[in-house]
């Protein structure tokens, strides 16, 4: 692990490859960590890329530089964290690739700061949160898949997550990726990242924010006002769906295709939600191909 001060954080990250290689920033999701890219990162490094894999705020060895810093959870905070990391590492422009929370963060940067993004790989397509749209109910089967979002909105859920965060993470892994036969050692490596003291409040706060149950921070208001307009993404993009991912919309990417206005490719892999860890070679190739668009 390496560490660097970036914005309000001291970011824990792994770096592989040549320092002069084209930068790639790989962004993980919840309840996952940087080990989702354990095989992807060396594959890209072997192709000449400079690969950066950071822990998000509240995860792993990433910590807040000051105990008095608010533990903000708005989607904009994660994007600004990533930009601050790029600045701290002297990276003006990078390929961004992620899934889940990582897709959302990469999408935001690509939409609002396209000059910082060489190309994008986004699992499940366009994931920028629209707070007003999130107030609308979904069909029962879709709501069921998001059960923990509603669990986290209660005090019982907060206490349960605090007590059983390890068990809950494994339960979600099995639901999200029904065909992935991971072992306990694989899960344990990731679950170690959940012992961060800010993990529970960051996760609980973010899901409550998405449901408008937690206040939006005024400092992000100008950014959020733009994000709530569903800005399109014009950088070269490869989107990916996992065929067995319960959150993948039907239609082979058609549900979000109109959000991407630049050079574009879509792929569907025979895996679940954690695409880079379940299909590392295919994910790494998608990064290379996005770079070539």
PyMOL commands that set and color helices and strands:
alter all, ss='L'
color gray80, all
select helices_A, chain A and resi 34-37+40-45+75-88+101-112+114-116+133-135+140-145+147-151+155-176+184-195+199-210+218-227+257-259+275-278+280-292
alter helices_A, ss='H'
color red, helices_A
select strands_A, chain A and resi 2-6+9-16+23-27+50-54+63-64+94-98+117-123+237-242+264-269
alter strands_A, ss='S'
color yellow, strands_A
deselect
rebuild
show_as cartoon
